[in-house]
Amino acid sequence: MLTNAHPTLTCTKCATEDAGKVMMEGEFNSMTELYKTVPSLVPKPHTWGKFKRTDPDTYFFLCDFIDMNNRLPDPARLCSRIADLHRTSVSPTGKFGFHMPTCHGRFPQRLDWDSSWASFFRKMLEDALRLDLENNGPWPEFEEVSERTLNEVIPRLLGVLQEDGRDIKPCLIHGDLWEGNIGTSYENNEIYIFDAGAYYAHNEMEIGMWRCVRHKIHAKMFTRQYLREYPISEPTEEWDDRNRLYCVKMNVIHSAHHRGDIVRQTAYEDMCHLVAKYAPKDDGNVAQATAGANE
């Protein structure tokens, strides 16, 4: 590719059929929004489109190629960059959401604009739970605790973020920020993030992924460092429970991608923990399996 008569190395990502179209268009728009906000944090996106050849229909996303290693960067450097993204971003509507669907893995996310974070997150988690049910089949206890999480835990735990004079800013987040989507340039030692499924969210949503024990970024030093860079939202004493709830969404969508994975059990145990604390039944009972909740 030539830019101002100088050759530029580019990276092309491809996917097929209708699902591939949503993925490539969503990733281009995600990376474009991130690039507009903090240009030095992502490879420059160029375009997306469809190849002329069909059978199957194939779509592409084109961005700058950066030769990177995949080692986890220094927590202070990474978290400073991510907090800067969250601080400087401005939602174009002042609401939570995105102007089009973006994908978490191969699944589109429900991202309709909403001024209420609790309402927005409820719809997004509800959609993820639907995908999990379609791909993993029924589990009555899981479905029961899911309904109570959606209808009782979320309004209580997230609703208070925007009550009694409190408010939270819709921040642009990467949306799938684990070590596999982070690299450090061999050329200039700068940190880059990629493969985004971006949207405007409560900033703490970004690090819900970091609670997932399957990821190296689960190491507590990353979360601790981020919280030094960006203050915890009020009420601060409920931060860990919000982090657990945001991790539920990450684990549920992972479960939808990987039939039979243990993370479905983890999501169930975390929802049991939250229901027992924020929405217990009148008789004090809650679905079993709270003891192994993801810490």
Disulfide bonds with the S-S distance in Angstrom:
none
